[in-house]
Amino acid sequence: MTARGLLLDLEGVLYQEKAAIPGALETVRCLTERGLALRFLTNTTTQPRREIVARMQAMGFEVEPVQVFTPALAAGHLLARDGIRRLHLAAPPSLAEDFGAFDLVDDRPEAVVMGDLHTGFTWQRLDGLFRMLLDGARLVALHRNRFCRRGEHLALDLGPFVAALEYAAGTEALTVGKPSEPFFMSAVEDMGLDRGEVVMVGDDIEADIGGALAAGLRAVQVQTRKYSPRDDDHPTVNASGRVPSIADLPRWLADAG
């Protein structure tokens, strides 16, 4: 089936650090001119959506806030639906603005929302979260990536700390970012398309590619940022296609369609 919509990851796919990946601006413009619906999906938990959009616009990307889907916004929607009001935010303080409709507390929360605290995940911090969970708080993970790239090196991401708390507290986190199927489907439904008409483009073999395939989408991996040659032989995830960079995506779409 010909693609009518694209879900595009951000860091490592469209830009790295503070600069657009060569050809990314032209590619997004080309895809828009072709009439493809675009949504931008990110597992970033260090910035609110407002800052993400401003950052993209400063690089030259033509993007509207409603096109950007973040785990914080997804978590807020799900928690509000369940009638939860009191949250403890274990994430960078800047993310609080995406949870403005909730009471952010340090005592007796109804839910603990975990984002990337990086070196803030000290023993004391994790032990405090553990005790909140023992007191009945629900655990919500904004994503559970096992690792990420920090500077030139791969490093621990949020996932290992979520797993540690799950094990210690005997609970299971609600994961709202990639690779959660509802996260992908919220963007697909927002475009008014069927999952067979949508292609996910990302660099993470598990969160981006594996998650999209499990949700019934096609998935193209770019060989930038988090890509590793060992991804080609992943035991359970077989990408629909691979391209050297986002600049090569239009040609792949033309060949595939």
matplotlib code that plots the C-alpha trace (Angstrom):
import matplotlib.pyplot as plt

x = [0.0, 1.3, 2.4, 0.1, 1.6, 5.0, 5.9, 9.4, 11.7, 13.6, 17.0, 19.3, 16.9, 16.2, 18.8, 21.8, 22.5, 21.8, 22.1, 19.8, 21.2, 22.3, 19.4, 16.8, 15.2, 14.9, 13.5, 10.7, 9.9, 9.8, 7.6, 5.2, 5.0, 4.2, 1.1, 2.2, 0.8, 3.7, 3.8, 6.9, 7.3, 10.0, 10.8, 12.5, 11.7, 14.1, 12.1, 8.4, 6.8, 7.0, 10.8, 11.0, 9.0, 11.0, 14.2, 13.0, 11.8, 15.2, 16.9, 14.6, 11.9, 8.4, 6.5, 3.4, 2.9, 0.0, 2.3, 4.6, 3.8, 5.7, 5.4, 4.6, 1.5, 0.4, 0.9, -1.1, -4.0, -4.1, -3.8, -6.5, -8.8, -8.3, -9.1, -5.6, -4.7, -1.6, 1.6, 5.2, 7.4, 10.7, 11.9, 13.6, 11.8, 11.2, 8.8, 6.4, 4.7, 3.3, 1.7, 0.2, -3.3, -2.1, -0.9, 2.8, 3.6, 6.4, 4.2, 1.5, 1.2, -1.3, 1.2, 5.0, 5.9, 9.5, 11.5, 15.2, 16.9, 20.4, 22.8, 19.9, 19.0, 20.9, 20.3, 18.4, 16.2, 15.3, 14.7, 12.3, 10.4, 10.4, 8.7, 6.1, 5.2, 5.0, 2.5, 0.3, 1.4, 1.0, 4.3, 4.3, 7.3, 7.5, 9.6, 11.8, 14.7, 17.6, 20.3, 20.8, 23.7, 25.1, 27.8, 30.0, 29.1, 26.2, 24.9, 22.2, 18.7, 15.5, 14.6, 17.0, 15.9, 12.2, 13.0, 14.8, 11.7, 9.4, 11.5, 11.9, 8.2, 6.7, 4.8, 4.5, 4.9, 2.5, 4.8, 3.5, 6.3, 7.8, 7.6, 4.1, 1.5, -1.0, 1.6, 2.1, -1.6, -2.5, -0.4, -1.8, -5.4, -4.6, -3.7, -7.0, -5.2, -5.1, -1.9, -1.2, -0.8, 1.8, 5.6, 7.6, 11.2, 13.7, 17.2, 16.4, 15.9, 13.7, 11.8, 11.3, 11.4, 10.3, 7.5, 6.2, 6.2, 4.4, 1.7, 1.2, 3.1, 6.0, 9.3, 12.4, 15.6, 18.1, 21.7, 22.6, 22.9, 21.8, 22.0, 24.6, 25.6, 24.4, 20.9, 20.9, 20.9, 18.6, 17.0, 13.4, 13.1, 13.4, 13.0, 10.9, 13.9, 17.1, 18.5, 21.8, 20.1, 16.8, 18.0, 17.5, 14.0, 12.1, 13.9, 13.1, 9.4, 9.3, 10.9, 8.7, 5.5]
y = [0.0, 3.4, 5.5, 8.5, 9.5, 9.4, 9.3, 10.9, 10.5, 13.6, 13.2, 11.2, 11.3, 14.9, 16.6, 15.8, 18.1, 21.6, 21.0, 19.6, 16.4, 17.3, 17.0, 16.8, 20.3, 19.6, 16.1, 17.4, 20.1, 17.6, 15.2, 18.0, 19.1, 15.6, 15.8, 13.3, 13.8, 14.2, 13.7, 14.0, 11.5, 11.7, 10.0, 13.1, 13.7, 16.5, 19.3, 20.2, 20.3, 24.1, 24.0, 21.1, 23.0, 26.2, 24.2, 22.7, 26.0, 27.6, 25.0, 25.8, 23.0, 24.1, 22.4, 23.2, 22.2, 19.9, 17.8, 16.9, 13.9, 13.5, 10.9, 13.7, 14.7, 11.1, 10.4, 13.5, 12.4, 8.9, 10.0, 12.6, 10.0, 7.8, 10.7, 11.0, 14.4, 14.1, 13.4, 13.1, 14.1, 12.2, 14.1, 17.4, 20.4, 21.9, 19.1, 20.4, 22.7, 19.7, 18.6, 21.9, 20.4, 18.2, 18.8, 18.0, 16.8, 15.1, 13.4, 10.7, 11.0, 8.9, 8.3, 8.6, 9.8, 8.9, 10.7, 11.0, 12.3, 11.2, 11.6, 12.5, 8.9, 8.5, 5.8, 8.3, 9.4, 5.8, 4.7, 7.6, 6.6, 3.0, 4.0, 6.0, 2.9, 0.8, 3.3, 2.6, 5.1, 4.1, 3.9, 5.6, 5.5, 8.2, 5.6, 2.7, 2.9, 0.8, 3.2, 6.4, 8.4, 11.1, 13.0, 10.5, 7.4, 5.1, 5.4, 4.2, 5.6, 5.6, 1.9, 0.3, 2.5, 1.8, -2.0, -1.6, -0.1, -2.6, -5.4, -3.8, -2.8, -5.8, -3.6, -3.0, 0.4, 1.9, 2.9, 5.7, 6.6, 4.4, 1.4, 1.6, 0.8, 3.5, 6.1, 5.3, 4.9, 8.2, 9.9, 7.6, 8.4, 12.1, 11.9, 10.2, 7.3, 3.5, 1.9, 0.3, 3.7, 5.0, 4.5, 5.1, 6.5, 6.1, 5.2, 3.0, -0.7, -1.5, 1.6, 3.0, 0.1, -2.8, -0.7, 0.5, -3.0, -4.4, -1.7, -2.8, -0.1, -0.3, 1.0, 2.4, 2.7, 5.5, 4.5, 7.5, 8.3, 5.1, 2.8, -0.1, -2.6, -5.3, -4.0, -5.7, -9.1, -8.3, -11.6, -10.3, -7.0, -6.9, -3.3, -2.8, -0.9, 1.0, 4.2, 5.9, 9.0, 10.9, 12.5, 9.1, 8.6, 10.1, 7.7, 4.7, 5.7, 6.1, 2.7, 1.0, 2.7]
z = [0.0, -0.9, 2.1, 2.8, 6.2, 7.9, 11.6, 12.0, 15.0, 15.9, 17.6, 15.4, 12.4, 11.7, 13.8, 16.1, 19.0, 17.7, 14.0, 11.3, 9.7, 6.1, 3.8, 6.6, 6.0, 2.2, 2.8, 5.2, 2.7, -0.2, 1.7, 2.6, -1.0, -2.1, 0.1, 2.8, 6.3, 8.8, 12.6, 14.7, 17.5, 20.2, 23.4, 24.7, 28.3, 29.0, 27.2, 27.0, 23.7, 23.5, 23.6, 21.2, 18.6, 19.1, 18.7, 15.5, 14.1, 15.0, 12.8, 9.9, 10.2, 9.3, 12.1, 14.2, 17.8, 17.0, 14.8, 17.7, 19.9, 23.2, 26.0, 28.5, 26.6, 26.2, 29.9, 30.8, 28.6, 30.1, 33.7, 33.3, 31.8, 34.8, 37.2, 38.7, 40.0, 42.3, 40.5, 41.5, 38.6, 38.5, 35.4, 34.6, 36.1, 32.7, 31.9, 34.5, 32.1, 30.2, 33.4, 34.3, 34.8, 37.7, 41.3, 41.4, 44.8, 46.8, 49.3, 48.8, 45.0, 43.1, 40.3, 39.8, 36.3, 35.3, 32.7, 32.0, 35.1, 33.8, 36.8, 39.0, 39.4, 42.6, 45.2, 47.4, 44.5, 43.5, 47.0, 47.5, 44.4, 45.6, 48.8, 46.9, 44.9, 48.1, 49.4, 46.3, 43.7, 40.1, 38.1, 34.7, 32.4, 29.7, 27.8, 28.6, 26.1, 27.4, 26.2, 24.4, 23.0, 25.2, 23.3, 21.5, 23.6, 24.3, 27.9, 30.1, 29.4, 31.4, 30.9, 33.3, 36.1, 35.4, 35.4, 38.7, 40.4, 38.8, 40.2, 43.7, 44.1, 42.4, 40.0, 36.2, 34.7, 32.3, 29.4, 27.2, 24.8, 22.0, 21.7, 23.2, 20.5, 21.8, 21.3, 17.6, 17.1, 18.6, 15.9, 13.1, 14.2, 14.4, 10.7, 9.9, 8.2, 8.6, 10.0, 6.7, 5.1, 7.5, 7.7, 10.8, 10.3, 13.2, 14.3, 17.3, 16.2, 19.2, 20.3, 16.8, 14.4, 16.6, 18.2, 14.9, 13.4, 16.4, 15.9, 12.3, 10.6, 8.1, 9.6, 7.9, 9.9, 9.1, 9.6, 11.7, 15.4, 17.3, 14.3, 14.7, 12.1, 14.5, 14.0, 10.6, 12.3, 15.2, 16.4, 16.4, 14.5, 10.7, 9.4, 6.3, 4.9, 5.7, 4.3, 4.9, 6.2, 6.1, 2.9, 1.2, 2.4, -0.6, -3.0, -0.8, -0.7, -4.5, -4.9, -2.3, -3.6]

ax = plt.figure().add_subplot(projection="3d")
ax.plot(x, y, z, "-o")
ax.set_aspect("equal")
plt.show()
